[in-house]
Every structure is written in C-alpha cells, then in structure tokens.
Amino acid sequence: MAKGKMLIVDDQMGIRMLLAEVFRDEDFEIFTAKNGEEAIEHAYKSRPDIVLLDMKLPGMSG
C-alpha cells in the first residue's frame, strides 16, 4: 500500500527519474511533471499529498 501520492516537478528529466525511483522504492505513488503547466494539471487530477518542486522552472513564475 502506498504511503501517499507525490508529485515531482523538475525540468531536468534525469532529476525527475532519479527522485521517482528513490521514492517509488519507499512505496510512494509517483507522478511527474516537466513544467509548471503540467504540474498544475497533475495536481488537480491526482491530488498529491506531497509536491517536490524545482524552484526555477522555465516558462512560468510564481
């Protein structure tokens, strides 16, 4: 059973993949997004318990 839902947001695919692998091994259900627009969409659809967010994403501020 998953510990919770986690959304990982980073524009670098390698970082997303690494974090997803680490937290899947810890039994989190993982969703990933490469930009702010995708992150907002996933947040509404999946209602994550935790969001790991890159502070410097291209194309969107705030």
CHARMM internal coordinates of N, CA and C (Angstrom, degrees):
IC EDIT
DIST 1 N 1 CA 1.4512
DIST 1 CA 1 C 1.5259
ANGL 1 N 1 CA 1 C 109.53
DIST 1 C 2 N 1.3204
ANGL 1 CA 1 C 2 N 116.95
DIHE 1 N 1 CA 1 C 2 N 134.47
DIST 2 N 2 CA 1.4601
ANGL 1 C 2 N 2 CA 121.88
DIHE 1 CA 1 C 2 N 2 CA -176.81
DIST 2 CA 2 C 1.5278
ANGL 2 N 2 CA 2 C 110.97
DIHE 1 C 2 N 2 CA 2 C -67.75
DIST 2 C 3 N 1.3385
ANGL 2 CA 2 C 3 N 115.09
DIHE 2 N 2 CA 2 C 3 N 143.25
DIST 3 N 3 CA 1.4611
ANGL 2 C 3 N 3 CA 120.86
DIHE 2 CA 2 C 3 N 3 CA 176.12
DIST 3 CA 3 C 1.5206
ANGL 3 N 3 CA 3 C 111.06
DIHE 2 C 3 N 3 CA 3 C -71.05
DIST 3 C 4 N 1.3073
ANGL 3 CA 3 C 4 N 116.14
DIHE 3 N 3 CA 3 C 4 N -25.34
DIST 4 N 4 CA 1.4570
ANGL 3 C 4 N 4 CA 121.59
DIHE 3 CA 3 C 4 N 4 CA -178.49
DIST 4 CA 4 C 1.5132
ANGL 4 N 4 CA 4 C 109.41
DIHE 3 C 4 N 4 CA 4 C 165.77
DIST 4 C 5 N 1.3285
ANGL 4 CA 4 C 5 N 115.44
DIHE 4 N 4 CA 4 C 5 N 176.80
DIST 5 N 5 CA 1.4631
ANGL 4 C 5 N 5 CA 121.39
DIHE 4 CA 4 C 5 N 5 CA 179.07
DIST 5 CA 5 C 1.5199
ANGL 5 N 5 CA 5 C 109.09
DIHE 4 C 5 N 5 CA 5 C -100.43
DIST 5 C 6 N 1.3367
ANGL 5 CA 5 C 6 N 115.71
DIHE 5 N 5 CA 5 C 6 N 134.47
DIST 6 N 6 CA 1.4534
ANGL 5 C 6 N 6 CA 121.13
DIHE 5 CA 5 C 6 N 6 CA -179.36
DIST 6 CA 6 C 1.5206
ANGL 6 N 6 CA 6 C 109.80
DIHE 5 C 6 N 6 CA 6 C -126.46
DIST 6 C 7 N 1.3198
ANGL 6 CA 6 C 7 N 115.90
DIHE 6 N 6 CA 6 C 7 N 133.46
DIST 7 N 7 CA 1.4592
ANGL 6 C 7 N 7 CA 122.34
DIHE 6 CA 6 C 7 N 7 CA 174.50
DIST 7 CA 7 C 1.5199
ANGL 7 N 7 CA 7 C 107.84
DIHE 6 C 7 N 7 CA 7 C -107.97
DIST 7 C 8 N 1.3323
ANGL 7 CA 7 C 8 N 116.11
DIHE 7 N 7 CA 7 C 8 N 122.17
DIST 8 N 8 CA 1.4619
ANGL 7 C 8 N 8 CA 122.59
DIHE 7 CA 7 C 8 N 8 CA 178.89
DIST 8 CA 8 C 1.5195
ANGL 8 N 8 CA 8 C 107.71
DIHE 7 C 8 N 8 CA 8 C -107.19
DIST 8 C 9 N 1.3389
ANGL 8 CA 8 C 9 N 116.17
DIHE 8 N 8 CA 8 C 9 N 122.18
DIST 9 N 9 CA 1.4608
ANGL 8 C 9 N 9 CA 121.61
DIHE 8 CA 8 C 9 N 9 CA -176.68
DIST 9 CA 9 C 1.5227
ANGL 9 N 9 CA 9 C 109.03
DIHE 8 C 9 N 9 CA 9 C -121.08
DIST 9 C 10 N 1.3306
ANGL 9 CA 9 C 10 N 115.89
DIHE 9 N 9 CA 9 C 10 N 114.86
DIST 10 N 10 CA 1.4665
ANGL 9 C 10 N 10 CA 121.58
DIHE 9 CA 9 C 10 N 10 CA 177.85
DIST 10 CA 10 C 1.5145
ANGL 10 N 10 CA 10 C 108.28
DIHE 9 C 10 N 10 CA 10 C -158.00
DIST 10 C 11 N 1.3231
ANGL 10 CA 10 C 11 N 116.80
DIHE 10 N 10 CA 10 C 11 N 141.46
DIST 11 N 11 CA 1.4620
ANGL 10 C 11 N 11 CA 120.06
DIHE 10 CA 10 C 11 N 11 CA -179.81
DIST 11 CA 11 C 1.5241
ANGL 11 N 11 CA 11 C 112.37
DIHE 10 C 11 N 11 CA 11 C -78.20
DIST 11 C 12 N 1.3279
ANGL 11 CA 11 C 12 N 118.06
DIHE 11 N 11 CA 11 C 12 N -12.30
DIST 12 N 12 CA 1.4639
ANGL 11 C 12 N 12 CA 121.64
DIHE 11 CA 11 C 12 N 12 CA 179.08
DIST 12 CA 12 C 1.5314
ANGL 12 N 12 CA 12 C 109.51
DIHE 11 C 12 N 12 CA 12 C -96.44
DIST 12 C 13 N 1.3266
ANGL 12 CA 12 C 13 N 115.44
DIHE 12 N 12 CA 12 C 13 N 116.71
DIST 13 N 13 CA 1.4578
ANGL 12 C 13 N 13 CA 120.68
DIHE 12 CA 12 C 13 N 13 CA -176.53
DIST 13 CA 13 C 1.5246
ANGL 13 N 13 CA 13 C 112.30
DIHE 12 C 13 N 13 CA 13 C -58.26
DIST 13 C 14 N 1.3226
ANGL 13 CA 13 C 14 N 118.31
DIHE 13 N 13 CA 13 C 14 N -40.18
DIST 14 N 14 CA 1.4585
ANGL 13 C 14 N 14 CA 121.53
DIHE 13 CA 13 C 14 N 14 CA -178.92
DIST 14 CA 14 C 1.5189
ANGL 14 N 14 CA 14 C 112.64
DIHE 13 C 14 N 14 CA 14 C -60.38
DIST 14 C 15 N 1.3127
ANGL 14 CA 14 C 15 N 116.29
DIHE 14 N 14 CA 14 C 15 N -40.90
DIST 15 N 15 CA 1.4729
ANGL 14 C 15 N 15 CA 121.26
DIHE 14 CA 14 C 15 N 15 CA 178.20
DIST 15 CA 15 C 1.5262
ANGL 15 N 15 CA 15 C 109.81
DIHE 14 C 15 N 15 CA 15 C -65.48
DIST 15 C 16 N 1.3394
ANGL 15 CA 15 C 16 N 116.52
DIHE 15 N 15 CA 15 C 16 N -46.26
DIST 16 N 16 CA 1.4748
ANGL 15 C 16 N 16 CA 120.05
DIHE 15 CA 15 C 16 N 16 CA 178.31
DIST 16 CA 16 C 1.5210
ANGL 16 N 16 CA 16 C 110.87
DIHE 15 C 16 N 16 CA 16 C -57.40
DIST 16 C 17 N 1.3306
ANGL 16 CA 16 C 17 N 116.30
DIHE 16 N 16 CA 16 C 17 N -46.79
DIST 17 N 17 CA 1.4680
ANGL 16 C 17 N 17 CA 120.53
DIHE 16 CA 16 C 17 N 17 CA -177.47
DIST 17 CA 17 C 1.5242
ANGL 17 N 17 CA 17 C 111.43
DIHE 16 C 17 N 17 CA 17 C -64.27
DIST 17 C 18 N 1.3331
ANGL 17 CA 17 C 18 N 117.13
DIHE 17 N 17 CA 17 C 18 N -43.80
DIST 18 N 18 CA 1.4621
ANGL 17 C 18 N 18 CA 121.25
DIHE 17 CA 17 C 18 N 18 CA -179.34
DIST 18 CA 18 C 1.5270
ANGL 18 N 18 CA 18 C 111.13
DIHE 17 C 18 N 18 CA 18 C -62.76
DIST 18 C 19 N 1.3316
ANGL 18 CA 18 C 19 N 116.28
DIHE 18 N 18 CA 18 C 19 N -49.65
DIST 19 N 19 CA 1.4651
ANGL 18 C 19 N 19 CA 119.50
DIHE 18 CA 18 C 19 N 19 CA 179.91
DIST 19 CA 19 C 1.5249
ANGL 19 N 19 CA 19 C 111.44
DIHE 18 C 19 N 19 CA 19 C -63.31
DIST 19 C 20 N 1.3255
ANGL 19 CA 19 C 20 N 116.95
DIHE 19 N 19 CA 19 C 20 N -40.45
DIST 20 N 20 CA 1.4655
ANGL 19 C 20 N 20 CA 120.44
DIHE 19 CA 19 C 20 N 20 CA 178.67
DIST 20 CA 20 C 1.5255
ANGL 20 N 20 CA 20 C 110.67
DIHE 19 C 20 N 20 CA 20 C -60.32
DIST 20 C 21 N 1.3123
ANGL 20 CA 20 C 21 N 116.83
DIHE 20 N 20 CA 20 C 21 N -44.22
DIST 21 N 21 CA 1.4700
ANGL 20 C 21 N 21 CA 120.59
DIHE 20 CA 20 C 21 N 21 CA 179.79
DIST 21 CA 21 C 1.5261
ANGL 21 N 21 CA 21 C 111.33
DIHE 20 C 21 N 21 CA 21 C -62.62
DIST 21 C 22 N 1.3221
ANGL 21 CA 21 C 22 N 116.40
DIHE 21 N 21 CA 21 C 22 N -45.91
DIST 22 N 22 CA 1.4670
ANGL 21 C 22 N 22 CA 120.73
DIHE 21 CA 21 C 22 N 22 CA -178.99
DIST 22 CA 22 C 1.5287
ANGL 22 N 22 CA 22 C 110.78
DIHE 21 C 22 N 22 CA 22 C -60.38
DIST 22 C 23 N 1.3283
ANGL 22 CA 22 C 23 N 116.80
DIHE 22 N 22 CA 22 C 23 N -47.70
DIST 23 N 23 CA 1.4598
ANGL 22 C 23 N 23 CA 119.42
DIHE 22 CA 22 C 23 N 23 CA -175.52
DIST 23 CA 23 C 1.5257
ANGL 23 N 23 CA 23 C 113.14
DIHE 22 C 23 N 23 CA 23 C -78.72
DIST 23 C 24 N 1.3248
ANGL 23 CA 23 C 24 N 118.68
DIHE 23 N 23 CA 23 C 24 N -25.32
DIST 24 N 24 CA 1.4765
ANGL 23 C 24 N 24 CA 119.86
DIHE 23 CA 23 C 24 N 24 CA 171.81
DIST 24 CA 24 C 1.5211
ANGL 24 N 24 CA 24 C 109.61
DIHE 23 C 24 N 24 CA 24 C -63.94
DIST 24 C 25 N 1.3418
ANGL 24 CA 24 C 25 N 115.57
DIHE 24 N 24 CA 24 C 25 N -40.34
DIST 25 N 25 CA 1.4647
ANGL 24 C 25 N 25 CA 119.97
DIHE 24 CA 24 C 25 N 25 CA 177.77
DIST 25 CA 25 C 1.5289
ANGL 25 N 25 CA 25 C 111.70
DIHE 24 C 25 N 25 CA 25 C -62.29
DIST 25 C 26 N 1.3273
ANGL 25 CA 25 C 26 N 116.68
DIHE 25 N 25 CA 25 C 26 N -22.99
DIST 26 N 26 CA 1.4666
ANGL 25 C 26 N 26 CA 121.87
DIHE 25 CA 25 C 26 N 26 CA 177.73
DIST 26 CA 26 C 1.5323
ANGL 26 N 26 CA 26 C 111.65
DIHE 25 C 26 N 26 CA 26 C -95.01
DIST 26 C 27 N 1.3374
ANGL 26 CA 26 C 27 N 116.10
DIHE 26 N 26 CA 26 C 27 N 13.62
DIST 27 N 27 CA 1.4687
ANGL 26 C 27 N 27 CA 123.59
DIHE 26 CA 26 C 27 N 27 CA 174.20
DIST 27 CA 27 C 1.5296
ANGL 27 N 27 CA 27 C 115.51
DIHE 26 C 27 N 27 CA 27 C 71.87
DIST 27 C 28 N 1.3358
ANGL 27 CA 27 C 28 N 116.85
DIHE 27 N 27 CA 27 C 28 N 30.92
DIST 28 N 28 CA 1.4625
ANGL 27 C 28 N 28 CA 120.12
DIHE 27 CA 27 C 28 N 28 CA 171.37
DIST 28 CA 28 C 1.5240
ANGL 28 N 28 CA 28 C 108.93
DIHE 27 C 28 N 28 CA 28 C -93.19
DIST 28 C 29 N 1.3246
ANGL 28 CA 28 C 29 N 116.23
DIHE 28 N 28 CA 28 C 29 N 146.06
DIST 29 N 29 CA 1.4589
ANGL 28 C 29 N 29 CA 121.41
DIHE 28 CA 28 C 29 N 29 CA 170.37
DIST 29 CA 29 C 1.5280
ANGL 29 N 29 CA 29 C 106.21
DIHE 28 C 29 N 29 CA 29 C -83.98
DIST 29 C 30 N 1.3327
ANGL 29 CA 29 C 30 N 116.82
DIHE 29 N 29 CA 29 C 30 N 122.38
DIST 30 N 30 CA 1.4636
ANGL 29 C 30 N 30 CA 121.82
DIHE 29 CA 29 C 30 N 30 CA -169.71
DIST 30 CA 30 C 1.5199
ANGL 30 N 30 CA 30 C 112.22
DIHE 29 C 30 N 30 CA 30 C -108.24
DIST 30 C 31 N 1.3315
ANGL 30 CA 30 C 31 N 114.30
DIHE 30 N 30 CA 30 C 31 N 137.67
DIST 31 N 31 CA 1.4599
ANGL 30 C 31 N 31 CA 123.44
DIHE 30 CA 30 C 31 N 31 CA 169.96
DIST 31 CA 31 C 1.5213
ANGL 31 N 31 CA 31 C 106.10
DIHE 30 C 31 N 31 CA 31 C -126.65
DIST 31 C 32 N 1.3263
ANGL 31 CA 31 C 32 N 117.70
DIHE 31 N 31 CA 31 C 32 N 144.53
DIST 32 N 32 CA 1.4599
ANGL 31 C 32 N 32 CA 119.95
DIHE 31 CA 31 C 32 N 32 CA 179.73
DIST 32 CA 32 C 1.5214
ANGL 32 N 32 CA 32 C 110.51
DIHE 31 C 32 N 32 CA 32 C -127.88
DIST 32 C 33 N 1.3289
ANGL 32 CA 32 C 33 N 114.44
DIHE 32 N 32 CA 32 C 33 N 154.38
DIST 33 N 33 CA 1.4607
ANGL 32 C 33 N 33 CA 121.38
DIHE 32 CA 32 C 33 N 33 CA 176.81
DIST 33 CA 33 C 1.5226
ANGL 33 N 33 CA 33 C 108.23
DIHE 32 C 33 N 33 CA 33 C -144.64
DIST 33 C 34 N 1.3431
ANGL 33 CA 33 C 34 N 115.84
DIHE 33 N 33 CA 33 C 34 N 144.64
DIST 34 N 34 CA 1.4635
ANGL 33 C 34 N 34 CA 120.37
DIHE 33 CA 33 C 34 N 34 CA -177.93
DIST 34 CA 34 C 1.5224
ANGL 34 N 34 CA 34 C 113.46
DIHE 33 C 34 N 34 CA 34 C -99.07
DIST 34 C 35 N 1.3319
ANGL 34 CA 34 C 35 N 117.16
DIHE 34 N 34 CA 34 C 35 N -7.03
DIST 35 N 35 CA 1.4643
ANGL 34 C 35 N 35 CA 119.78
DIHE 34 CA 34 C 35 N 35 CA 179.19
DIST 35 CA 35 C 1.5303
ANGL 35 N 35 CA 35 C 109.30
DIHE 34 C 35 N 35 CA 35 C -154.91
DIST 35 C 36 N 1.3286
ANGL 35 CA 35 C 36 N 114.99
DIHE 35 N 35 CA 35 C 36 N 174.21
DIST 36 N 36 CA 1.4559
ANGL 35 C 36 N 36 CA 120.12
DIHE 35 CA 35 C 36 N 36 CA -176.81
DIST 36 CA 36 C 1.5139
ANGL 36 N 36 CA 36 C 113.85
DIHE 35 C 36 N 36 CA 36 C -63.37
DIST 36 C 37 N 1.3218
ANGL 36 CA 36 C 37 N 116.62
DIHE 36 N 36 CA 36 C 37 N -39.41
DIST 37 N 37 CA 1.4691
ANGL 36 C 37 N 37 CA 119.82
DIHE 36 CA 36 C 37 N 37 CA -179.88
DIST 37 CA 37 C 1.5236
ANGL 37 N 37 CA 37 C 111.43
DIHE 36 C 37 N 37 CA 37 C -62.27
DIST 37 C 38 N 1.3423
ANGL 37 CA 37 C 38 N 116.31
DIHE 37 N 37 CA 37 C 38 N -45.67
DIST 38 N 38 CA 1.4718
ANGL 37 C 38 N 38 CA 120.30
DIHE 37 CA 37 C 38 N 38 CA 177.16
DIST 38 CA 38 C 1.5218
ANGL 38 N 38 CA 38 C 110.68
DIHE 37 C 38 N 38 CA 38 C -62.55
DIST 38 C 39 N 1.3300
ANGL 38 CA 38 C 39 N 116.14
DIHE 38 N 38 CA 38 C 39 N -39.69
DIST 39 N 39 CA 1.4637
ANGL 38 C 39 N 39 CA 120.51
DIHE 38 CA 38 C 39 N 39 CA -178.53
DIST 39 CA 39 C 1.5234
ANGL 39 N 39 CA 39 C 111.09
DIHE 38 C 39 N 39 CA 39 C -61.46
DIST 39 C 40 N 1.3249
ANGL 39 CA 39 C 40 N 116.47
DIHE 39 N 39 CA 39 C 40 N -43.93
DIST 40 N 40 CA 1.4620
ANGL 39 C 40 N 40 CA 120.31
DIHE 39 CA 39 C 40 N 40 CA 179.56
DIST 40 CA 40 C 1.5270
ANGL 40 N 40 CA 40 C 110.32
DIHE 39 C 40 N 40 CA 40 C -63.52
DIST 40 C 41 N 1.3258
ANGL 40 CA 40 C 41 N 116.48
DIHE 40 N 40 CA 40 C 41 N -43.03
DIST 41 N 41 CA 1.4671
ANGL 40 C 41 N 41 CA 120.94
DIHE 40 CA 40 C 41 N 41 CA 178.57
DIST 41 CA 41 C 1.5282
ANGL 41 N 41 CA 41 C 111.16
DIHE 40 C 41 N 41 CA 41 C -60.30
DIST 41 C 42 N 1.3461
ANGL 41 CA 41 C 42 N 116.48
DIHE 41 N 41 CA 41 C 42 N -48.22
DIST 42 N 42 CA 1.4708
ANGL 41 C 42 N 42 CA 120.44
DIHE 41 CA 41 C 42 N 42 CA 179.44
DIST 42 CA 42 C 1.5310
ANGL 42 N 42 CA 42 C 111.07
DIHE 41 C 42 N 42 CA 42 C -63.70
DIST 42 C 43 N 1.3264
ANGL 42 CA 42 C 43 N 116.69
DIHE 42 N 42 CA 42 C 43 N -38.95
DIST 43 N 43 CA 1.4662
ANGL 42 C 43 N 43 CA 119.98
DIHE 42 CA 42 C 43 N 43 CA -178.83
DIST 43 CA 43 C 1.5255
ANGL 43 N 43 CA 43 C 110.92
DIHE 42 C 43 N 43 CA 43 C -61.62
DIST 43 C 44 N 1.3204
ANGL 43 CA 43 C 44 N 117.01
DIHE 43 N 43 CA 43 C 44 N -41.94
DIST 44 N 44 CA 1.4653
ANGL 43 C 44 N 44 CA 119.96
DIHE 43 CA 43 C 44 N 44 CA 178.31
DIST 44 CA 44 C 1.5240
ANGL 44 N 44 CA 44 C 112.06
DIHE 43 C 44 N 44 CA 44 C -68.37
DIST 44 C 45 N 1.3371
ANGL 44 CA 44 C 45 N 116.78
DIHE 44 N 44 CA 44 C 45 N -39.68
DIST 45 N 45 CA 1.4672
ANGL 44 C 45 N 45 CA 120.43
DIHE 44 CA 44 C 45 N 45 CA -176.80
DIST 45 CA 45 C 1.5237
ANGL 45 N 45 CA 45 C 112.85
DIHE 44 C 45 N 45 CA 45 C -75.76
DIST 45 C 46 N 1.3289
ANGL 45 CA 45 C 46 N 116.88
DIHE 45 N 45 CA 45 C 46 N -45.88
DIST 46 N 46 CA 1.4664
ANGL 45 C 46 N 46 CA 120.08
DIHE 45 CA 45 C 46 N 46 CA -170.37
DIST 46 CA 46 C 1.5212
ANGL 46 N 46 CA 46 C 114.03
DIHE 45 C 46 N 46 CA 46 C -98.54
DIST 46 C 47 N 1.3130
ANGL 46 CA 46 C 47 N 118.05
DIHE 46 N 46 CA 46 C 47 N -15.50
DIST 47 N 47 CA 1.4676
ANGL 46 C 47 N 47 CA 122.17
DIHE 46 CA 46 C 47 N 47 CA -179.49
DIST 47 CA 47 C 1.5321
ANGL 47 N 47 CA 47 C 111.70
DIHE 46 C 47 N 47 CA 47 C 48.85
DIST 47 C 48 N 1.3529
ANGL 47 CA 47 C 48 N 117.63
DIHE 47 N 47 CA 47 C 48 N 64.23
DIST 48 N 48 CA 1.4636
ANGL 47 C 48 N 48 CA 120.01
DIHE 47 CA 47 C 48 N 48 CA -177.02
DIST 48 CA 48 C 1.5298
ANGL 48 N 48 CA 48 C 112.07
DIHE 47 C 48 N 48 CA 48 C -66.82
DIST 48 C 49 N 1.3287
ANGL 48 CA 48 C 49 N 114.80
DIHE 48 N 48 CA 48 C 49 N 153.16
DIST 49 N 49 CA 1.4598
ANGL 48 C 49 N 49 CA 121.38
DIHE 48 CA 48 C 49 N 49 CA 175.05
DIST 49 CA 49 C 1.5271
ANGL 49 N 49 CA 49 C 110.80
DIHE 48 C 49 N 49 CA 49 C -81.62
DIST 49 C 50 N 1.3386
ANGL 49 CA 49 C 50 N 115.32
DIHE 49 N 49 CA 49 C 50 N -29.84
DIST 50 N 50 CA 1.4664
ANGL 49 C 50 N 50 CA 122.30
DIHE 49 CA 49 C 50 N 50 CA -176.57
DIST 50 CA 50 C 1.5229
ANGL 50 N 50 CA 50 C 108.49
DIHE 49 C 50 N 50 CA 50 C -136.77
DIST 50 C 51 N 1.3390
ANGL 50 CA 50 C 51 N 116.04
DIHE 50 N 50 CA 50 C 51 N 140.90
DIST 51 N 51 CA 1.4637
ANGL 50 C 51 N 51 CA 120.98
DIHE 50 CA 50 C 51 N 51 CA 173.96
DIST 51 CA 51 C 1.5193
ANGL 51 N 51 CA 51 C 108.09
DIHE 50 C 51 N 51 CA 51 C -124.68
DIST 51 C 52 N 1.3423
ANGL 51 CA 51 C 52 N 116.43
DIHE 51 N 51 CA 51 C 52 N 123.01
DIST 52 N 52 CA 1.4639
ANGL 51 C 52 N 52 CA 122.02
DIHE 51 CA 51 C 52 N 52 CA 171.06
DIST 52 CA 52 C 1.5180
ANGL 52 N 52 CA 52 C 106.07
DIHE 51 C 52 N 52 CA 52 C -99.22
DIST 52 C 53 N 1.3277
ANGL 52 CA 52 C 53 N 116.62
DIHE 52 N 52 CA 52 C 53 N 114.94
DIST 53 N 53 CA 1.4540
ANGL 52 C 53 N 53 CA 121.41
DIHE 52 CA 52 C 53 N 53 CA -169.46
DIST 53 CA 53 C 1.5202
ANGL 53 N 53 CA 53 C 111.53
DIHE 52 C 53 N 53 CA 53 C -122.52
DIST 53 C 54 N 1.3266
ANGL 53 CA 53 C 54 N 116.31
DIHE 53 N 53 CA 53 C 54 N 125.00
DIST 54 N 54 CA 1.4585
ANGL 53 C 54 N 54 CA 122.43
DIHE 53 CA 53 C 54 N 54 CA 171.65
DIST 54 CA 54 C 1.5232
ANGL 54 N 54 CA 54 C 107.22
DIHE 53 C 54 N 54 CA 54 C -64.54
DIST 54 C 55 N 1.3177
ANGL 54 CA 54 C 55 N 117.36
DIHE 54 N 54 CA 54 C 55 N 131.45
DIST 55 N 55 CA 1.4636
ANGL 54 C 55 N 55 CA 120.31
DIHE 54 CA 54 C 55 N 55 CA -176.48
DIST 55 CA 55 C 1.5236
ANGL 55 N 55 CA 55 C 113.40
DIHE 54 C 55 N 55 CA 55 C -75.62
DIST 55 C 56 N 1.3188
ANGL 55 CA 55 C 56 N 117.87
DIHE 55 N 55 CA 55 C 56 N -18.59
DIST 56 N 56 CA 1.4639
ANGL 55 C 56 N 56 CA 120.89
DIHE 55 CA 55 C 56 N 56 CA -178.22
DIST 56 CA 56 C 1.5170
ANGL 56 N 56 CA 56 C 109.88
DIHE 55 C 56 N 56 CA 56 C -121.91
DIST 56 C 57 N 1.3137
ANGL 56 CA 56 C 57 N 115.98
DIHE 56 N 56 CA 56 C 57 N 86.38
DIST 57 N 57 CA 1.4616
ANGL 56 C 57 N 57 CA 121.50
DIHE 56 CA 56 C 57 N 57 CA 178.04
DIST 57 CA 57 C 1.5245
ANGL 57 N 57 CA 57 C 109.27
DIHE 56 C 57 N 57 CA 57 C -102.48
DIST 57 C 58 N 1.3185
ANGL 57 CA 57 C 58 N 117.87
DIHE 57 N 57 CA 57 C 58 N 137.44
DIST 58 N 58 CA 1.4641
ANGL 57 C 58 N 58 CA 119.88
DIHE 57 CA 57 C 58 N 58 CA 178.37
DIST 58 CA 58 C 1.5304
ANGL 58 N 58 CA 58 C 111.95
DIHE 57 C 58 N 58 CA 58 C -72.61
DIST 58 C 59 N 1.3282
ANGL 58 CA 58 C 59 N 115.55
DIHE 58 N 58 CA 58 C 59 N 148.13
DIST 59 N 59 CA 1.4528
ANGL 58 C 59 N 59 CA 120.24
DIHE 58 CA 58 C 59 N 59 CA 170.59
DIST 59 CA 59 C 1.5124
ANGL 59 N 59 CA 59 C 117.36
DIHE 58 C 59 N 59 CA 59 C 86.34
DIST 59 C 60 N 1.3256
ANGL 59 CA 59 C 60 N 118.17
DIHE 59 N 59 CA 59 C 60 N -6.69
DIST 60 N 60 CA 1.4601
ANGL 59 C 60 N 60 CA 118.84
DIHE 59 CA 59 C 60 N 60 CA -177.56
DIST 60 CA 60 C 1.5237
ANGL 60 N 60 CA 60 C 108.44
DIHE 59 C 60 N 60 CA 60 C -152.30
DIST 60 C 61 N 1.3057
ANGL 60 CA 60 C 61 N 117.25
DIHE 60 N 60 CA 60 C 61 N 137.94
DIST 61 N 61 CA 1.4596
ANGL 60 C 61 N 61 CA 119.74
DIHE 60 CA 60 C 61 N 61 CA 177.03
DIST 61 CA 61 C 1.5165
ANGL 61 N 61 CA 61 C 109.90
DIHE 60 C 61 N 61 CA 61 C -121.69
DIST 61 C 62 N 1.3108
ANGL 61 CA 61 C 62 N 114.89
DIHE 61 N 61 CA 61 C 62 N 162.32
DIST 62 N 62 CA 1.4618
ANGL 61 C 62 N 62 CA 120.43
DIHE 61 CA 61 C 62 N 62 CA 176.48
DIST 62 CA 62 C 1.4628
ANGL 62 N 62 CA 62 C 111.95
DIHE 61 C 62 N 62 CA 62 C 83.37
END
COOR INIT
IC SEED 1 N 1 CA 1 C
IC BUILD
